[in-house]
């Protein structure tokens, strides 16, 4: 059912385009599946690959730690916890080292945001700007309406997700927060 919903989602065309989204979704799903099966080392390695795919993938790191903490009754298997603490950020570190070698800037993924017409904005200012654009039917008002609806949907479902799986709720929060501090919700 989840795969069917993903395939009919309006933005699913990104999954067949030459972007990293499809790799990101695959690695995220595999890492969460490995965590569900309590294959912590596999989940940690997949999380490292995920954070190399897209910097926002680092949001899986604290989520996996919470999932491990809540599913580990005896805490005797410290190696799993150590792997989850150490491996996930290595992908982002490796990607940053590659960028340092290639461009001289290890944070080019962050510093390149203005070139993509992205800047930082306080969330209330972003929401006010989007609301004004929707009401006045300004440029991209339909896109902004869809993005605001998706954000509202996520906000309404968050309390239920928090009750069901705190680790996954933390992941959703980690994936939502960065876009709401920019001048566009496009990546959301």
Wavefront OBJ file of the C-alpha trace (Angstrom):
o trace
v 0.000 0.000 0.000
v 2.838 2.410 0.845
v 4.543 1.745 -2.490
v 1.294 2.340 -4.370
v 0.751 5.642 -2.567
v 4.329 6.672 -3.289
v 3.897 5.912 -6.987
v 0.705 7.968 -7.341
v 2.068 10.893 -5.309
v 2.146 13.956 -7.607
v 5.862 14.629 -7.070
v 6.875 11.006 -7.633
v 8.253 11.895 -11.064
v 11.392 12.989 -9.166
v 12.002 9.308 -8.435
v 12.633 8.540 -12.113
v 14.533 11.743 -12.898
v 18.295 12.152 -12.666
v 18.170 13.392 -9.079
v 19.310 11.822 -5.834
v 15.755 11.590 -4.462
v 15.193 8.013 -5.626
v 18.440 6.831 -4.026
v 17.540 8.777 -0.901
v 14.068 7.188 -0.631
v 15.483 3.695 -1.239
v 18.240 4.044 1.380
v 15.841 5.609 3.882
v 13.323 2.780 3.466
v 16.043 0.124 3.733
v 17.551 1.724 6.841
v 14.168 1.906 8.567
v 13.448 -1.695 7.573
v 16.812 -2.793 8.991
v 16.045 -0.910 12.217
v 12.624 -2.544 12.417
v 14.333 -5.933 12.088
v 16.896 -4.858 14.702
v 19.765 -5.161 12.245
v 21.501 -2.159 13.744
v 24.841 -2.373 11.943
v 23.073 -2.601 8.582
v 20.851 0.347 9.526
v 23.911 2.380 10.549
v 25.735 1.640 7.281
v 22.657 2.522 5.239
v 22.296 5.750 7.232
v 25.906 6.622 6.368
v 25.151 6.119 2.676
v 21.961 8.144 3.101
v 23.797 11.132 4.586
v 26.245 10.977 1.657
v 23.335 11.046 -0.806
v 21.719 14.197 0.563
v 22.949 16.230 3.561
v 19.441 16.251 5.070
v 19.850 12.473 5.403
v 21.732 13.191 8.617
v 18.246 13.536 10.171
v 18.089 9.737 10.239
v 20.997 9.622 12.697
v 19.157 10.774 15.870
v 16.040 8.909 14.756
v 17.926 5.607 14.587
v 19.472 6.251 17.996
v 16.004 6.790 19.493
v 14.630 3.692 17.750
v 17.578 1.641 19.053
v 17.189 3.052 22.574
v 13.456 2.301 22.697
v 13.879 -1.243 21.290
v 16.881 -2.304 23.328
v 15.786 -3.627 26.706
v 19.068 -4.761 28.155
v 21.521 -2.221 26.635
v 24.174 -4.959 26.771
v 24.809 -4.820 23.050
v 26.809 -1.607 23.169
v 28.406 -2.334 19.779
v 25.094 -1.680 18.037
v 24.722 1.634 19.837
v 28.323 2.552 19.055
v 27.794 1.774 15.362
v 24.661 3.924 15.356
v 26.555 6.759 17.048
v 29.597 6.654 14.777
v 28.616 5.476 11.284
v 25.688 7.658 10.095
v 27.577 10.982 10.002
v 30.485 9.420 8.089
v 28.590 9.709 4.799
v 28.158 13.464 5.192
v 31.776 13.784 6.323
v 32.966 11.801 3.280
v 30.821 13.935 0.953
v 32.169 17.124 2.550
v 35.748 15.848 2.162
v 35.052 15.124 -1.502
v 33.698 18.660 -1.965
v 36.752 20.074 -0.201
v 38.977 18.226 -2.644
v 36.857 19.113 -5.694
v 35.966 22.740 -4.899
v 38.063 23.831 -1.946
v 34.893 24.282 0.124
v 33.817 21.336 2.316
v 30.444 23.001 2.896
v 29.719 23.734 -0.764
v 26.428 21.857 -0.337
v 25.409 24.579 2.144
v 27.136 27.573 0.578
v 25.644 26.758 -2.839
v 22.074 27.367 -1.678
v 21.965 31.025 -2.835
v 22.878 29.883 -6.372
v 19.695 27.773 -6.293
v 17.726 30.893 -5.210
v 17.479 29.631 -1.643
v 18.064 31.760 1.385
v 17.311 31.663 5.065
v 14.026 32.976 6.391
v 12.205 32.861 9.705
v 9.369 30.277 9.415
v 6.561 32.708 10.270
v 7.780 35.074 7.550
v 7.817 32.184 5.065
v 4.297 31.106 6.000
v 3.053 34.720 5.810
v 4.663 35.153 2.398
v 3.125 31.919 1.123
v -0.297 32.823 2.543
v -0.218 36.272 0.923
v 0.818 34.731 -2.412
v -2.012 32.184 -2.239
v -4.660 34.783 -1.319
v -3.568 37.232 -4.026
v -3.029 34.405 -6.531
v 0.489 35.607 -7.185
v 3.170 33.775 -9.081
v 3.326 30.053 -8.151
v 0.272 30.358 -5.884
v -0.894 26.846 -6.807
v 2.506 25.367 -5.969
v 2.565 27.253 -2.681
v -0.933 26.003 -1.862
v 0.190 22.403 -2.407
v 3.320 22.879 -0.310
v 1.343 24.497 2.522
v -1.207 21.665 2.373
v 1.591 19.088 2.625
v 3.079 20.945 5.592
v -0.333 21.119 7.293
v -0.897 17.412 6.626
v 2.459 16.558 8.212
v 1.750 18.797 11.204
v -1.658 17.203 11.779
v -0.289 13.665 11.551
v 2.770 14.340 13.714
v 1.090 13.776 17.127
v -0.185 10.355 16.040
v 3.222 9.392 14.637
v 4.832 10.527 17.905
v 2.575 8.155 19.840
v 3.233 5.246 17.455
v 6.969 5.582 16.783
v 9.012 8.350 18.363
v 12.080 7.569 16.277
v 10.216 7.972 13.008
v 8.490 11.091 14.344
v 11.916 12.541 15.112
v 12.987 11.700 11.555
v 9.955 13.495 10.096
v 10.710 16.519 12.263
v 14.337 16.454 11.129
v 13.248 16.391 7.491
v 10.666 19.182 7.933
v 12.659 21.715 9.950
v 15.390 22.605 7.391
v 12.972 23.597 4.580
v 10.809 25.771 6.840
v 13.880 27.894 7.632
v 14.441 28.676 3.958
v 12.608 30.957 1.578
v 10.907 28.032 -0.186
v 9.165 24.821 0.784
v 10.001 23.232 -2.572
v 12.363 20.669 -1.075
v 9.756 19.771 1.546
l 1 2 3 4 5 6 7 8 9 10 11 12 13 14 15 16 17 18 19 20 21 22 23 24 25 26 27 28 29 30 31 32 33 34 35 36 37 38 39 40 41 42 43 44 45 46 47 48 49 50 51 52 53 54 55 56 57 58 59 60 61 62 63 64 65 66 67 68 69 70 71 72 73 74 75 76 77 78 79 80 81 82 83 84 85 86 87 88 89 90 91 92 93 94 95 96 97 98 99 100 101 102 103 104 105 106 107 108 109 110 111 112 113 114 115 116 117 118 119 120 121 122 123 124 125 126 127 128 129 130 131 132 133 134 135 136 137 138 139 140 141 142 143 144 145 146 147 148 149 150 151 152 153 154 155 156 157 158 159 160 161 162 163 164 165 166 167 168 169 170 171 172 173 174 175 176 177 178 179 180 181 182 183 184 185 186 187 188
